[in-house]
Amino acid sequence: MKLITSTVISNKRIIKELERRRDIERPRTRDILGSWIIWLRCPQIAQEARPGQFVMVNCGEECTLPRPLSIHQVNAKGDIALFFAVWEDGKGTKWLSQRKAGDNIDLLDHPLGNGFSINPDSRNLLLVAGGIGITPLYFLAKQGGKRGLKIKLLRGASGESKPSGERNPSQHYPEELLPSGIDVKTITSSKDGKRDMVLDLLMPGVADSADQVFACGPAAMYREMAQRKQELGLKGKPIQVSMEMRMGCGLGVCYACTVRTRSGLKQVCKDGPVFELDDIIWDELIPNC
């Protein structure tokens, strides 16, 4: 592996800021300054990339370690798109959001990790996106569409009110930018941010026709999916989930992203980030949520 230099084609904020209420119990309350799509010219990565894989991006001199970012889109010109949220204290992503067309950005020269896998006999795919979980699922939906598969997307986002009580801007990925030809169901959480999450869209019958289920969202969402399979209509369905963990190297060297699975310790960067839902021991990963 070596570093390559990519050129910024465009960089645009597509979702505005989210101001968090401080009276809601959370492990850590942080505002989001917005969500961006940045397009980079890097043909070597675009040609090899598969849905669910990620890249390691150097984010300026103040960031010692590169940042892992899921590949959101690719095009025939040799460009890749990264979709990312910028937290108020997000030093790396804040730097990335300030890059202009023509700027250069260094990243490792290959797409990393094991991505999603569509079975040859699958005809109907169900995608479940919690919050910014649309990031890798967009790429998967595009690939499935090219194969003539039917795609249903369930997506949820925060509808939390600002500390002032006013409404935050919509945190949903703009519908006009979603891939065409997919069936989209949307839910927005209530003003206190505690109710109406994306799994509420899994009403009886919704998953019946799905040959495979693919999800991207917080670990707590995955644990709930694993615990409520029968209720959510997921019993017996192959379910792949994309995990997000802190990474130091992205290459399986530092072991910072190690998780316990039913077949032993695995590294999210090397063995994932996509795993079968039942492989992960969720109660050990998030015992207090």
VENZIPE-V594806 format. One record per pair of residues at least 24 apart in sequence whose ideal C-beta (glycine too) atoms are under 6 Angstrom apart, sorted by the first residue. I is the first residue (numbers start at 1). J is the second residue. D is the distance in Angstrom with one decimal. If there is no record, write none. Layout:
i	j	d
I	J	D
I	J	D
//
This chain:
i	j	d
1	108	5.3
2	109	5.4
3	106	4.8
4	109	4.4
5	104	5.0
5	106	5.5
6	40	4.1
6	41	5.8
6	42	4.0
6	105	5.3
7	41	4.5
7	104	6.0
8	99	5.0
8	101	5.5
8	103	4.6
9	39	4.0
9	41	5.6
9	79	5.7
10	39	4.9
10	101	5.7
11	38	4.4
11	99	5.4
12	37	5.8
14	174	5.8
15	171	6.0
16	169	3.7
18	168	5.2
18	171	5.7
19	162	4.2
21	163	5.4
24	193	5.6
30	87	5.0
30	88	5.5
31	88	4.4
32	85	5.3
32	87	5.9
33	86	4.4
34	86	6.0
35	85	4.6
36	84	6.0
36	97	4.9
37	81	5.5
37	83	5.1
38	82	5.2
39	79	5.2
39	81	5.1
40	80	5.5
41	79	5.4
42	80	6.0
43	78	3.0
44	109	5.9
45	80	5.6
45	111	5.5
46	74	4.5
46	78	4.8
46	80	5.1
48	111	5.4
49	74	5.3
49	111	4.4
50	115	4.2
51	115	5.3
51	116	4.8
51	136	5.9
51	139	4.0
51	140	3.9
51	143	5.5
52	115	2.9
52	116	4.0
52	136	5.1
52	242	5.7
52	274	4.5
53	111	4.0
53	113	5.2
53	115	4.4
54	112	5.5
54	113	5.6
55	107	5.2
56	108	4.6
56	250	4.1
57	107	4.7
58	106	4.3
59	92	3.6
59	95	4.7
59	96	5.4
60	95	4.1
63	91	6.0
63	92	4.7
65	248	5.7
67	92	4.4
68	247	4.8
68	250	5.5
70	135	4.6
70	136	4.4
72	135	5.3
72	138	5.7
73	139	6.0
83	135	4.8
85	132	5.2
112	250	5.2
113	269	5.9
113	273	5.1
114	274	5.7
115	274	5.6
116	140	5.2
116	214	5.7
116	240	5.6
116	274	5.4
122	211	4.0
122	212	5.1
123	149	6.0
123	211	5.8
124	150	4.7
124	209	4.8
124	210	5.3
124	211	5.1
125	149	5.6
125	151	5.3
125	212	5.6
126	152	5.1
126	207	5.6
126	210	3.7
126	213	4.7
127	153	4.6
127	214	5.2
128	154	5.0
128	215	4.1
129	155	4.3
129	216	5.8
130	156	5.6
130	198	4.9
130	217	2.5
130	218	5.9
130	221	4.8
131	157	5.9
133	216	3.4
133	217	4.2
134	173	4.8
136	216	5.6
136	242	5.3
137	216	5.4
140	214	6.0
141	179	4.8
141	182	5.6
142	179	5.2
145	179	5.8
145	181	5.6
151	182	4.1
152	183	4.5
153	182	5.4
153	184	4.9
154	185	5.0
154	198	5.6
154	201	4.3
155	186	5.6
156	187	4.7
156	197	5.3
156	198	3.0
157	188	5.9
158	189	5.4
158	193	5.9
159	188	3.8
159	189	4.8
160	193	3.8
161	191	4.3
202	232	4.3
207	233	4.0
207	234	5.8
212	238	5.0
213	237	5.1
213	239	4.4
214	240	5.2
215	241	4.8
216	242	4.3
219	285	5.9
219	286	5.0
220	286	5.9
220	289	4.6
223	282	3.8
223	286	5.9
226	277	5.6
226	282	5.6
239	277	4.0
240	274	5.3
241	277	5.3
242	273	5.2
242	274	5.2
243	268	5.1
243	272	5.3
243	273	5.0
260	284	5.3
//
